C-alpha cells in the first residue's frame, strides 16, 4: 500500500476530547481517519469501532439507516471508556455516493440494499478493509474490544492477527424508515442484531 499520513491533531468534540490522524491511500485516493482518545496508548485492549462512512446518515441524518446513531453511540462510549474509532471512508459499501443515491432510488421501489447493489452491477459489499490493517499496525494495536454487529468486520480483524477480547454490540433503536434495511442486514448479511 502507498499511504500518506497526517500529523496528529487535537479534536475536541461534543462527545469528549479526542486526537485525530488522517491516512490517504494514494492508490485509491481515499482518505480515512483514526479518532483516538488521549489515553489510547495506555489501554491494553482498547474499545474500537470501525465505522463505515455514510454521508447521508452521519451528516444529513437520514433515517433510512442506523449509521449516525451507531457513530454517536461509539463516540460517546469511547470518549468515556478510551479507545479508537476508525472512520472508514468507503461510502455506500464502497460503491460511491452517486451509486448509493441510485441504490436509494431502487430501494424506494422495494429493493433491499443487496438487491439494489446487485442491480447496479456491484457486489452486495464492495468494501476493502486493507487500510484498517495499516492503521492498526501504525497505532501498534494488538488486541481490541470490537464494537460491531458485522461478522465480516470480525472475520477481517481476526484474519490480520488482531485478538478480539470482546465483541460489543452496537444496537440502536429502529424506526419505520430503517426496519427493512436492518432486517436485510440481519437476515441476508448475518449482522448480529
N, C-alpha and C positions, 0 to 999 in steps of 0.2 A: 504494500500500500504506500502511496505517496501522500503523506499527511503534513499539513501546515498547522501549527498550534499558536494560539494567542497566549499572552501573559495571563496570569490570574488576577482578577479584579474583585473588589467587594460588590456584593449585590444585596442591599437592604430591601426587603420586600414586606408586604403586609402580613406575610406568614411568619417572618423571622429573618434573621441575618444569615446570609449565605455568601459564598465565594462562587465565581463563575469563570469557566475556561471554555474557549471555543476550539473546535477541531474542524479543519476543512480538508475533505477528501479531494485532492486535486484531480483524480481520475474521473470521479462522478460530478465534481463541482458542488457537492452537497456539504452543508455546514451543520455541525451537531454541537450540543452543549453538555458540559458537566456542571451541575449545580451542587455545590458541596457545602456542608456545614463546617464551621470553624474547627470543630473537634474531630472531624472525619478521620484524620490520620492516627488519632489515638484509639480508635474503636477497632477491636479485633475482628468483629463480624458486623459491619455496618448495614443498616437498612438501605436497600437500593430499589429504586423504581426506574425501569426502562420505559420511558413514556414515548409512545409513537405520536409524532406530530399530527395535529388535527386543527387546522386553521379555523374551520367552520365551528368546531366545538370549543377549542381552547380560547380563541379570541372573540368569535362572534356569538358564542353562547348557544349554538344550535342544540335543540332538544332531540334531534334525530339520533344522537349517540350519548354515551356517558363519559366522554373524554375529558371535558372540562371538570366535571365532578371528581373524576379519578385523579387528575392532576392537582386540584386544590386539596383533596384528601391527603395525597402524598406530600405536598409542600408543607401542610400543617403538621402532619405526623413527623416527617423527617426533621423539620425545624426544631421540634421538641426532643426527639429521640437521637438525632445525629445520623448522618449518612449522606447519600448521593442520589441525585436524580439525573439520569442521562436523558436528555431531550433529543430523541432520535428523529431527525428531520427527513422523513420519507413519507410525505403527505399521501393520504389515501391508500395505505398499504403499499406505497411506493409506485402508484400509477400517476401521481401528479395532481395538482389542483384542478386543471381543466377536465381531466378524465374523471376525477372524483365528482365534479358537478354533473357531468354526463351520467355517472353511475347514480347520483341522487335522482336525476330525471327518470331513469329506468326504475328506481325504487318507488317513485311516485306512481308508476304504472303497475306496481305489485311485485316486482322482482325483489329478492333478498339481496344482500350485499355480495354474496358469492355469485349468484346468477348474473347480476349487473356487471361485475368484473369480467366474467367469462364472455358475456355477450359483447363486451367492448374489446375482446381479444387478449385479455390478460389472464394470468393465473388468479386463483382466489386470493393469494397473498404474494406480492412481489418483493417484499422487504428483504434486504440484505443486512445481516447483523454483524458483518466483519468489523465495522468501526467500533462496535461495542467491545470486542476483544482488545483492540488497540487502546481504547480508553481505560479499560481495566488494567492493562499492563502499565500504561503511563502513570496511573494513580496507585500502582502497587497493590491492587485488590486481589486477595487470595480466596477469601470466603465471605459470604454475604447472607443477609436475611432478605430474600427477594419478595418484593411487593408486586404480585401479579395474579391474574386469572388465566393467563395464556400459556398453555402447555408447550407451545413452540419456543417461547422465551425460556422456559425452564430447561427444555432439552438443549437449546443452544448454549446456555450458561454452563450446564454440566459438560457439554461436549468440548468446551475450551478449558476444562480443568478447574473451574471455579467451584468451590464447595458451597452448596446451598445448605446452610444450617437450619433455616426455617423458611417456609413459604407463607407469606402473609396475604390473605385475600384482600382484594380491592373492590369492595361491594358498595355500590351506590344505589339510590332509590330510582326505580324505573318510572317512566311516565308514558302517557298514551302515544307519544311520538317515537319512543325508542324501544317499546316492548318487542316488536317484531325483530328489530336489529339484535337485541340482547338474546332473544330466543334462537336466532340464527347462529350467533356466536357460540351459544351453549350446545345446541343440537347438531350443528354441522361442522363446527371448528373445535369442539371439545373444550371450550372455555369452562373453567371451574367456577361457575356462578351458582 
